[in-house]
Amino acid sequence: MTTSPPGQLTDWKQRFERDGYVVLEDLITPDQVAMLKEALLSVEERNGFGYAKTSFEGFKTVRINNLLAYDEAFWSVPLQPSVLGLAELLLDRELLLSSLCSLTLGPGQTAQPLHEDTQQLTLPRPRPPLALNAMWALSDFTEANGATRLVPGSHKLDHSPAYGAQVETVAATMRSGSVMLFDSALWHMGGANTTDERRYALSCYYCAGWMRQQENLQLGIPRQTAAKFPRRLQELCGYGIYKGQYGHIENHDPIELLGQEGRPTVWEATDRKLQQRAADN
Ligand SMILES: O=C(O)CCC(=O)C(=O)O
């Protein structure tokens, strides 16, 4: 998976801030798409996943949550350099993975109710991004097969939508292999799938490092599995101390539970700096 030049990241960031979303076209190759789709189908079949059980999740939609626990093929998804680079620019480097799930819209899936992803948080709007969703298209996203529908610019409004409101939306069409990032405050919904084919997607949702994650990845992913992740993925899953202060275990970095060397707390780091300063004088 390739990295993007810094100018490209700045351009994407500006578009994200203006419209509330940005599409990174053709980010991954057809081979990578095929590999992820194959892994998804295999997880679905092996575990007997069926349609979701609520109208929000979709009665004709297969959602597989906690994907990192199911197959190594998904480990590279939250780490994709262009997507993670842009997410870090928008949320800062101490961001977390909030959830990683699949969204397979079956034929006959009706449009999802309009919503925004941080609608439950009663914080004033508009606000800087708290969380953002990277929607990976593993099929072409078309108007007909249920491409995500958006209200461009709605992240700047001072209120959330009435849940399920009927307002004008645009379909975020994109080619398979593209990734759309959108602000959690953007009004959006999954479209209706009126075709005979499934619409395959992954939702890789990131949040600010101080925020509660949507999925409890520290308890949901077996520790032996998390211990095999690359360190950056472990950090994204919450094995770290935000700003050296939040999330420690008896003054230790939780990443030590995975056999890694921990980072110092803010209090230790401050003392080290003070000692260094005294030694320099
Ligand atoms: O499937 C989609 O395109 C959007 C899904 C979505 O917005 C959600 O589940 O929160």
The ligand as an SDF file (V2000), in Angstrom:
LIG
                    3D

 10  9  0  0  0  0  0  0  0  0999 V2000
  -23.2630    1.5850    4.5910 O   0  0  0  0  0  0  0  0  0  0  0  0
  -23.0910    2.7890    4.4290 C   0  0  0  0  0  0  0  0  0  0  0  0
  -22.8530    3.2800    3.3290 O   0  0  0  0  0  0  0  0  0  0  0  0
  -23.1750    3.7280    5.5990 C   0  0  0  0  0  0  0  0  0  0  0  0
  -23.3370    3.0570    6.9270 C   0  0  0  0  0  0  0  0  0  0  0  0
  -23.4080    4.0250    8.0470 C   0  0  0  0  0  0  0  0  0  0  0  0
  -23.3830    5.1980    7.8870 O   0  0  0  0  0  0  0  0  0  0  0  0
  -23.4870    3.5280    9.4260 C   0  0  0  0  0  0  0  0  0  0  0  0
  -23.7540    2.3550    9.6490 O   0  0  0  0  0  0  0  0  0  0  0  0
  -23.3170    4.3600   10.3580 O   0  0  0  0  0  0  0  0  0  0  0  0
  1  2  2  0
  2  3  1  0
  2  4  1  0
  4  5  1  0
  5  6  1  0
  6  7  2  0
  6  8  1  0
  8  9  2  0
  8 10  1  0
M  END
$$$$
